[in-house]
Amino acid sequence: MANNNEKMSREEAGRKGGETTAKNHDKEFYQEIGQKGGEATSENHDKEFYQEIGQKGGEATSENHDKEFYQEIGKKGGDATSDSHGKEFYQEIGEKGGEARANQRDDSDDGKMSREDAGRKGGEKSRR
C-alpha cells in the first residue's frame, strides 16, 4: 500500500519484486541460487556454527512437537530406509552393531562375563 507521498513501503516493494522474479524464473533458477547461497554459507561458517544452529533447531522442534510427531517421522524414515535397502544392508548394520556392543563389553571393567566368554564356557562344559 502506498503512503502519502505515493511511495511504496519496503514490504510492498519486496513483495512486488518477489512476484515479478517468480514470474520470470523457473525451478532451476531457484535451485541454482539456493546452491550458491549454501556454498557461500559453508565457506563463511565453521563446524561450531552448524552445531549451534542444529541444536537451536532441535530444541525449537522439541518444544513444538509431541511424542506422536516423533513416532510418525521415525516410522516414515524407517519405511523409506526399508524401501531403499535390501537384506544385506540390515545384515551389515546388525553385524556392526553387534561388534560395537561386544567391544564395549570387552572394554568395560564391570566384572561381568561377555556373551562370547559365556558361550565358550558353556560350550566347554557341555563337551565334558
N, C-alpha and C positions, 0 to 999 in steps of 0.2 A: 504494500500500500504506500502510495506517495505521501510525503509530508507536505507542509505548507509551501515549500519552495519548489514543488514539483520534482523533487529528487527522490530517488528510490532509497529505501533503507538498505543496509548491508545484507540483511536477511533476505529481502526480496530480490536484490541483485544476485545474490548467491544462488537462490532457488531458480531464477530465470536462466542464469548461466549454466547451472546443472541440467536443466531441462533441454537447453539448446545442445549441450555437449552430448547428452543421451540420444538425441535425435540424429546427430552427425556421426556417431561412432558405434561400433559393434562390440560383441563379447570379447573378441580377440584384443581389441584396444584396451579394454579394462584389465584383461589378464596380463597384458604386457606392462602397463603402468603399475599394476599390483606387484608383479615380479621385480620390477626395477625398485620400487619402494622397499620391498622386503630385502633386497640385496643391499641397498643403501643403509637400511637399519642395521643389518647384520655387520656391516663394516664399521658402524659408529658405536656399537654396543658390545659389551663382553658377556661372558657366561653368567656373571652375577646379575646383570640386568634381566636376562631371561628367566633366571631362577626367581628373582623378586616378583616380576610381573606374573609368572606362573603361580607362585604362592598366593599372590593377591587374588588372582582369578579363581583359584581353587577355593579360597576362603569365601569369596563372594558367592560362588556356586553353592557351596555347602550351606550358606545362610539362606539361600533362596529355594532350596530343593529338599525334599524329604527322602526317606528310605525307598519309597516306591520308585522315585525317579532314578536312583542309582541301580535298583534292580532291573528296571526297564532298559537302561542304556547298557548295563552289563550283559543282559540277555541278547540285545541287538549285536553287541560286539562279539559275543560268543557264537552267535548264529553266523555272522559274517566270516569269522575265522574258520568255523566248521565248513562253510560253503567253499572257502578258497584253499583249504589244506586237506591233504589226504591222510591216510592211516600212518604213513611213515613220519609225518610231522609230529603227530602225537606220541609215537614211539620214541622219537628223538628227544622231545622235550621231557617226556616221562623219565627217560634214562638220565638226562642231565640233572633233573630234579632229584632223582634217587641218589646219584653220585654226590651232588652237593650236600644232601642230607647226611649221607654216610660220612663225608668229610667233616661235617660239623660235629657229628658224634665222635669221630676219631680225635678231633681237636679239643673236644670238651674233656674236662677232668672232673666229671661229676660222679665217678665211681661206678657208673652203670656200664654193663657189658653192651657192646654194639650188637646189632642184629646178626651181623656177619659172624662175630665170635660165638654168639649164642647158637646159631645154626651149625657151625662147625663142631662145637662141643656136644650139641645134641646128636649130631651125626656120628661122632666118635663113640658116644655111649650106646647108640643103637647097634653099632657093629660088634660090640663086645658079646 
